[in-house]
Amino acid sequence: MRYHYFFQWLLCTAVILPVTSCNSQDQSGSTNKKATSKAASAKYTEGKDYTEFTRTRVLDKVGFTQPVEAFSVLLPKNWKADGAVIWNQPGTACAGNNLSVKAASPDGKFNFEMLPNDMWGYNSDPQMDQFNRSVPKVQYCWYGEPMNAEAYFKNVLAPNELGNPQLISIKENPGGIKAMEESNNKTRQELMRYGAAQVSFTPSAVYAKVKWSNGQEGIVLCAVNTIETIVPNMYTGGSSTIYTSVATERVVLKYPAAESSKAANLLTVIMGSVRTNTAWKKAVDDFWLGVRQQKQIAHIGKIRMMDEQTRQIGENAIKKGQQNLNAMDANMRNWEASQQSQDRMHTNFVKAIREVETYKDATGTVELSSGYNHAWSRSDGSSFIMTDNPNFDPSSVFQDQQWKEMKKTD
């Protein structure tokens, strides 16, 4: 199911080096260029006049014979990130994949976190209910009655994992609900193939603003999807109802109280920029589809690439990453430009905060926050600059002619 797949983040920092001549004839020109660049850059402050984003590469280090790039996302340059993809083996409670990721600005004033998805179940049958309540709770996999996203935020997420901050505001997130409804239609079709006739979904999503005692504020996204399945009881002739709830998109961005507008722009770019490697996704989807079809899989082992082409994609990604994370072959980036529709769920979740604009460069299109007036790209699929200053020109400031202003598209 769609909500079983999550991400691991491996920070890949972009390094921008001005290209200058080093021979004796051009030394004076090189010195002048450096002086000009230094003078130009002194006029602008990163983080204030402009924000540079670099694409963070995501590697799955567990499920394959070697690490394979699974996802990518834009983060502000020089932010530190740490995360892990978790594989829960078939046959275990809440089998599937989960994610934990954290990223922070160098000064620690901004902190982004995508918490692992949280899954819980409930059974209306009294005997099963009594038995399930006696089972010890496992982190991110537990037993309890279903609840919507607002109730989950107030009763579970905020007090247990956010440090019980003060709630400033909370409202429904229609974009997030719509994204889940589209995914639920596909899940319903699969469940019907397994013979489940009476299946219903209750998606809910919220967008909240909170404040901690240290003065920091935060934007919190949270969604809950509940599947209700009616199961006949062949012994009594009656039926029971099984509820499976999953809290997804558990995202929080902490920031100084005076920086709320900047925080909204940052979160919109981050969440709207998630791109999935289709080769990785197909391999993982096929694996879990086989599990759901009850094939005899004793353990995860190592997922073999589905074919030579897919295997080669994974190998090339790692090889290129080791050589130069910022100079990956352009063909490897094509899937990033083509993934907007498939990864639109994340974009829809941030539309409650700020709309996105679609920009285009030589490598394709990318969705960025509408809170900025200008966007620049190095046409490598990895480096972007957002600014509101019409006079800021990174090709001049950094003496790097690869920087080109991007155009908005419909």
C-alpha positions, 0 to 999 in steps of 0.5 A: 500500500502507498503509505508503507513506503517512506524515505531515508535521507543522505545529505549531499552538499553542493559545492560551487567553484568559480572556474578561472584560468591559472596560467601566467597570462591571466593571473591578473584577470583572475585576481580581478574576477575574484575581487569582483566576486567577493565585492558582489557577494558582500552585498548579499547575505545568504539566508536573508537576500537569497536561499540556496537549495541543494538536492539531497540524495536518498539511499536505501542501504538495507533492501538491495545488494548494494545501496540504491538511490530511492528518493531525493529532496531539496534542502537549504545548502549546508543543512545537516541531515540524518535519517534511516529507512527501516525494513520491518520483515514480513510476518511481523507486526506492521510489516513494511518500510518506515522512515526517520529523518532530521535536518537542521540549519547550521545555527540550529534555529531551523529544524525539520523532521519527518517522523516515522509513520505510526500504525495502530489497529482495533477490532470490534470483536470483544474477545479479540479486543481483550486479547489485543489490549494485553499485547505490549505496545511497540513503537510506531505499531500499537493497538487502539481505537481509530481517531481522525487527524485532529484527535491524533495530533492532540492526543498522541503526536503533540504530547508524546513526540512534540513535547506538548507545545502550545497550540496556536491554530489547527485546521483541516488540510483539504489538499492532503485529504484529496491526495489520500483519496486518490491513493485509497482508490488504488488500495481499494481495487487491490483489496477487492482482488483479495476478496474483501467486499466491504471496505471503506476509508476515512482520510483526514489531514490537518495543518497546525501551528504551535509554540514551545516554551523556549519561544520557538514556533512550529508548523506541523503536518499530520494525516490519518488514514483509517481502513474499515473492513467488515469480516464475517464470523463463520462460527457465530454467523455475525461479523466484526469490524477491523480498523487499521489506522496509519498516521502519515506525513508527520512533519514538523518544522521548528523556527524562530517566532519572527521567521514564520514567513521564511519557514513557510517558504522553506517547508513548501520547497522541501515537501514539494520537491520530493522525487521518487526513483521509479526503478527503486519503487517498482522493485519495492512495490513488487516485493510487498505485493508478493508478500500480500499475495502470501508468497513464501518469503521467510525474510527480507534478504536482499531484493534483487533488481528486477532486470539488468537495466534497473540494476545498472541504474542503481550501480550508476547512481552509487558510482556517480555519487562516490565520484562527484555527487553534484555531477551525476549524469543528466540521464539519471535525473530525468526521473526527477523531472518526470515525477511531479504527478506521482509525488504530488501527494507531498505537494498537496500537503503543503498547499494549506501553507503556501501554493507552489509554482512550477519552474522550468530549466534545461533539465525539466520542471520543478515545483518551488514555493510561490513565496519567492519571486525569482528562481535560479538553477545551475541546470544540474537537477541539484542546485537552486536559488530562491530570492525576492531580490530582483537585483540578485544575479548568482551568475555575477555574484558567484562568477559562475555562468551556469546559473540561469534564471528559471521561467515559470510555466503553467 
